[in-house]
Amino acid sequence: MLRPSRDLYCIDLSATERGGQAAGTVALEHVPDPFTVPVTVDGHYRYTPRITLRGLPPAPGGTRYVAWAMTPTMDAVQRLGTVANGVQRGAEISLDRFLVLITAEQGVGSAEP
C-alpha cells in the first residue's frame, strides 16, 4: 500500500485504547496560491490536510468523529471537519506547530473538542 511521504509533511495517527485498531495519516499539502509560499497575512504557513483513516469503529450513538488541529499547549484550536474511514480533505490549517486529534462529538458545529 502506498503511503504519504514520511518527511515533515506527514503525521501518523494512532488510536487510544478505546479506539481499537484505528489508525491513519495526515498528509499536509500546500494550499494553491499565486505566490511562491502560501502564508497568511501574519506569516503563518497554510496547509490543506488530506486525512486517511482506517479501522475507525462506528461512532458512539448520536456522535460523529471530528478532526482538530491544535497547538501543543492546546491554546489555539482549529476544527478540520467531520471524518470517517477513507480519505477526506480537512479545512485549512494555519498554525505553525500543531497536533491533530480525532474525537467523537455530539454537536455538528462544536467549536472545540
Buried (B, 14 or more C-beta within 10 A) or exposed (E): EEEBEEEEEBBEBEBEEEBEEBBBBBBBEEBEEEEEEBBEEEEEBBBBBBBBBBEBBEBEEEEBBBBBBBBEEEEEBBBBBBBEBEBBEBEBBBBEEBEBBBEBBEEEEEEEB
